[in-house]
């Protein structure tokens, strides 16, 4: 099959790790013998009345994946439907350039309605192509998407796609409830974990006399709730637990604020900020740590968690929704409440019980559920069904 992927966010020179799982899914499809292309459209709000531009800003062959990137800048922010239509029409021009060079795809697979999914749905309808949407955005649940026209747009696309994919059972239930959609709207297909994380499993044991290393990796955003993690870490030190270290991967708008907070808590000797990490760097950090921690208020799934499990590392998490599909007492600990004492106690419990976790079994279960070949096969089955439906 020839698959055109349209993600709503993707890597760039300035954001090299953004949308990594979209690329990994594309490469998994290529490994299965499919032809894959990517168009990454950015919907940009007005910066200046003199700075309007609708143009392809980049094209490159990314190790076999033809990749187009463009920015659409709108000057009519209060006219949503018209702005979205103009955006989609502009992306369609790029689609025709792609199709002229690489041939008409068999199917369009978009990731998240805002805003790649809108363009993908428009292009598919205009060119009589099967269309599949996968939704990843937490904003439906956390209050970021509230405008009635946005809600109507989302519902229309979800209900009219050849398949609407969601990445966890909890997210499926929540989004169907929020958007008043039938419980048959979505098909759950979990995210995949890259094969890289299964390579060279390193067994890690903990000696009570050594330093216990916790690692976390995510964008530094409010939803990731890093302050809870730092408060919990401080709580542990106040209880006399000092043989601990926290390594924080990722970058984002809260970077400086969180670094200042670490200074305020007097944790600079125990907390390290690593910045944005490449995939091999994430793998190295997971191999070197004892446990992965995540304090998110809401997760649609949690790719960072299955990356940790693939490396055999048990996790400590808040009850953030999506991870309920796969985190249990054999591979992690879920804090009883999103409070510093509760999360600190969960981390302490991880230290105390660490050597009871079977790291081989953790990795193997993760492989059986989330390996590239398994998830690719599930997606491929939906592709074939959509294509046959159109025929």
URSULMO-V372490 format. One record per helix or strand of 2 or more residues. SS is the DSSP state (H for helix, E for strand). FROM is the first residue (numbers start at 1). TO is the last residue. If there is no record, write none. Layout:
# URSULMO-V372490
ss-><SS/SS>
from-><FROM/FROM>
to-><TO/TO>
This chain:
# URSULMO-V372490
ss-><E/H/E/E/E/H/E/H/E/H/H/E/H/E/H/E/H/H/E/H/E/H/E/H/E/H/E/H/H/H>
from-><2/20/35/54/65/80/107/113/130/139/148/163/169/186/195/212/222/226/244/255/271/279/291/303/315/322/332/340/359/372>
to-><7/31/44/62/73/102/111/126/135/142/160/166/178/188/198/217/224/238/250/264/275/288/294/310/317/325/334/356/370/390>
